[in-house]
Amino acid sequence: MIQPINGKFEMPVLPYGTSDLSPVLSAETLDFHFGKHLQTYLNNLNAALPGSAFEGKTVEEIVKTADGAVFNNAGQFLNHCMYFMQFKAPFAGNIPTGKIADAIVSDFGSIEKFQDEFQAKGAGLFGSGWVWLSADASGKLVITQEVNAQNPLTKGLKPLLTFDVWEHAYYIDYRNRRPDYLKTLWNIVNWDVVNERLG
């Protein structure tokens, strides 16, 4: 849960330097995507909180109950926090390990089939949004496409992993090659974080 501090949410502290994800994501991309886009969503969210029904609530609670501009900024803040905090320095051949690996093989047949489906749904999402791996109430893993600021929490799912498919996430490094961006992101996923989210 992401809690407000003294009534306001704060930028997450990245567990890596802005150049550490290169060449998968460049320092320039991190400077713009994390430093400017996420900061703007955060500023807008914090400006909307004082005196509202959402003051003092976690960002997850806000996403589950808000609508309009508050939902959009809270959703984008939460989605981006989960996105940026799930990465580590690139590792070629990086694959899931631990409990999440067992669950992926059980529910998708193999790691490769899961990654192919995840990439296809990310590449096939029209417009802007996110592709997510989540767990349903029974623990079964599902892949969903979420448009704009949507988050699987609004569907009663537990979000575990997300790839951002808004153009600002990849255009500096990949131009219009969204499939290449999605395929390359596997090299920086920190599966320890995904396992923690799975619980």
C-alpha positions as CSV (number, residue, x, y, z in Angstrom):
1,M,0.0,0.0,0.0
2,I,1.2,3.5,-0.8
3,Q,0.4,5.8,2.1
4,P,0.3,9.6,2.1
5,I,2.9,11.3,4.3
6,N,1.6,14.4,6.1
7,G,-1.4,14.4,3.7
8,K,0.6,14.1,0.5
9,F,2.0,11.3,-1.6
10,E,5.7,11.4,-2.5
11,M,7.8,10.3,-5.4
12,P,9.1,6.7,-5.0
13,V,12.8,6.3,-4.5
14,L,14.2,4.2,-7.4
15,P,16.3,1.2,-6.4
16,Y,18.6,1.9,-9.4
17,G,20.2,4.9,-11.0
18,T,18.6,6.5,-14.1
19,S,21.3,5.1,-16.4
20,D,21.3,1.6,-14.9
21,L,18.5,0.3,-17.1
22,S,20.3,1.2,-20.3
23,P,20.2,0.0,-23.1
24,V,16.7,-1.3,-22.4
25,L,15.5,2.1,-21.1
26,S,17.9,5.0,-21.5
27,A,18.7,7.7,-18.9
28,E,16.8,10.2,-21.2
29,T,13.7,8.1,-21.0
30,L,13.9,7.8,-17.2
31,D,14.5,11.5,-16.9
32,F,11.3,12.3,-18.9
33,H,9.1,9.3,-18.0
34,F,9.9,9.1,-14.3
35,G,11.2,12.6,-13.6
36,K,8.5,14.6,-15.5
37,H,5.4,12.4,-16.4
38,L,5.2,10.7,-13.0
39,Q,5.9,13.9,-11.1
40,T,3.1,15.7,-13.0
41,Y,0.6,12.9,-12.0
42,L,1.8,13.2,-8.4
43,N,1.5,17.0,-8.3
44,N,-2.1,16.8,-9.8
45,L,-3.1,14.1,-7.3
46,N,-1.8,16.0,-4.3
47,A,-3.5,19.2,-5.4
48,A,-6.8,17.4,-5.5
49,L,-6.6,15.8,-2.0
50,P,-7.1,18.6,0.5
51,G,-10.7,18.7,1.7
52,S,-11.8,15.8,-0.5
53,A,-13.2,12.5,0.5
54,F,-9.9,10.9,-0.5
55,E,-7.7,12.8,2.0
56,G,-5.7,10.4,4.1
57,K,-6.5,7.3,2.0
58,T,-4.0,5.1,0.4
59,V,-3.6,5.5,-3.4
60,E,-5.0,1.9,-3.8
61,E,-8.2,2.9,-1.9
62,I,-8.4,6.1,-4.1
63,V,-8.1,4.0,-7.3
64,K,-10.8,1.7,-6.2
65,T,-13.4,4.4,-5.4
66,A,-12.5,7.6,-7.3
67,D,-13.6,8.7,-10.8
68,G,-12.8,11.6,-13.1
69,A,-9.5,13.6,-12.7
70,V,-8.8,12.2,-9.3
71,F,-9.0,8.6,-10.6
72,N,-6.9,9.4,-13.6
73,N,-4.1,10.9,-11.6
74,A,-4.2,8.4,-8.8
75,G,-4.3,5.5,-11.3
76,Q,-1.4,6.9,-13.2
77,F,0.6,7.5,-10.1
78,L,0.0,3.9,-8.8
79,N,0.6,2.3,-12.2
80,H,3.9,4.2,-12.7
81,C,5.1,3.4,-9.2
82,M,4.5,-0.3,-9.8
83,Y,6.1,-0.1,-13.2
84,F,9.3,1.7,-12.1
85,M,9.8,-0.3,-8.9
86,Q,9.7,-3.7,-10.6
87,F,13.0,-3.2,-12.6
88,K,16.7,-3.9,-12.0
89,A,19.8,-3.6,-14.1
90,P,19.6,-5.6,-17.4
91,F,20.3,-9.3,-17.3
92,A,20.2,-11.2,-20.6
93,G,18.1,-14.4,-20.3
94,N,16.3,-13.0,-17.3
95,I,13.4,-15.4,-16.5
96,P,10.9,-15.7,-13.6
97,T,12.0,-17.6,-10.6
98,G,10.3,-18.9,-7.4
99,K,6.6,-19.0,-6.8
100,I,5.7,-16.8,-9.7
101,A,7.6,-19.1,-12.1
102,D,5.6,-22.1,-10.9
103,A,2.3,-20.2,-11.2
104,I,3.1,-19.0,-14.7
105,V,4.0,-22.5,-15.9
106,S,0.8,-23.9,-14.2
107,D,-1.5,-21.3,-15.7
108,F,0.0,-20.6,-19.1
109,G,1.9,-23.8,-19.9
110,S,5.4,-22.4,-20.1
111,I,7.3,-19.1,-19.5
112,E,7.6,-18.7,-23.3
113,K,3.8,-19.0,-23.8
114,F,3.2,-16.5,-21.0
115,Q,5.6,-14.0,-22.4
116,D,4.3,-14.4,-26.0
117,E,0.7,-13.7,-24.8
118,F,1.7,-10.8,-22.6
119,Q,3.7,-9.2,-25.4
120,A,0.8,-9.8,-27.9
121,K,-1.7,-8.1,-25.6
122,G,0.6,-5.2,-25.0
123,A,1.3,-4.7,-28.7
124,G,-2.4,-5.1,-29.5
125,L,-3.8,-2.6,-27.1
126,F,-5.2,0.2,-29.2
127,G,-4.2,3.7,-28.0
128,S,-2.7,4.3,-24.6
129,G,-2.7,2.0,-21.6
130,W,-1.1,-0.9,-19.7
131,V,-0.8,-4.7,-20.0
132,W,-0.9,-6.4,-16.6
133,L,-0.2,-9.8,-15.0
134,S,-2.5,-10.2,-12.0
135,A,-3.9,-12.9,-9.7
136,D,-7.6,-13.4,-9.3
137,A,-9.4,-14.2,-6.0
138,S,-8.6,-17.9,-6.5
139,G,-4.9,-17.2,-7.2
140,K,-5.1,-17.9,-10.9
141,L,-2.9,-15.7,-13.0
142,V,-4.6,-13.6,-15.7
143,I,-3.3,-11.1,-18.3
144,T,-5.4,-8.0,-18.9
145,Q,-5.3,-4.9,-21.1
146,E,-6.1,-1.7,-19.2
147,V,-6.7,1.5,-21.1
148,N,-5.5,4.9,-20.0
149,A,-5.1,5.0,-16.2
150,Q,-7.0,1.8,-15.4
151,N,-5.6,-0.7,-12.9
152,P,-6.7,-4.4,-12.3
153,L,-7.6,-3.4,-8.7
154,T,-10.9,-2.0,-10.1
155,K,-11.7,-5.6,-11.3
156,G,-11.0,-7.2,-8.0
157,L,-7.6,-8.5,-9.1
158,K,-4.2,-8.4,-7.4
159,P,-1.7,-6.6,-9.8
160,L,1.7,-8.2,-10.0
161,L,3.5,-7.0,-13.1
162,T,2.9,-4.2,-15.7
163,F,4.4,-2.9,-18.9
164,D,3.4,0.7,-19.8
165,V,2.3,1.0,-23.5
166,W,1.7,4.8,-23.5
167,E,4.0,6.2,-26.2
168,H,5.9,8.3,-23.8
169,A,7.2,5.1,-22.1
170,Y,9.1,3.9,-25.2
171,Y,9.2,6.5,-28.0
172,I,12.6,8.1,-27.1
173,D,14.3,4.7,-27.3
174,Y,12.2,2.7,-29.7
175,R,10.2,5.2,-31.7
176,N,7.1,3.4,-33.0
177,R,8.4,-0.1,-32.3
178,R,6.2,-1.0,-29.4
179,P,6.7,-4.8,-29.9
180,D,10.5,-4.4,-29.6
181,Y,10.1,-2.4,-26.4
182,L,7.9,-5.0,-24.9
183,K,10.2,-7.9,-25.8
184,T,13.3,-6.1,-24.4
185,L,11.7,-5.2,-21.1
186,W,12.0,-8.8,-19.9
187,N,15.7,-8.2,-19.4
188,I,15.1,-5.7,-16.6
189,V,12.2,-7.3,-14.7
190,N,13.0,-7.9,-11.0
191,W,11.2,-11.1,-10.4
192,D,11.9,-10.9,-6.6
193,V,9.5,-7.8,-6.6
194,V,6.9,-9.7,-8.5
195,N,7.1,-12.6,-6.0
196,E,6.7,-10.2,-3.1
197,R,3.6,-8.8,-4.8
198,L,2.2,-12.3,-5.3
199,G,2.7,-13.0,-1.6
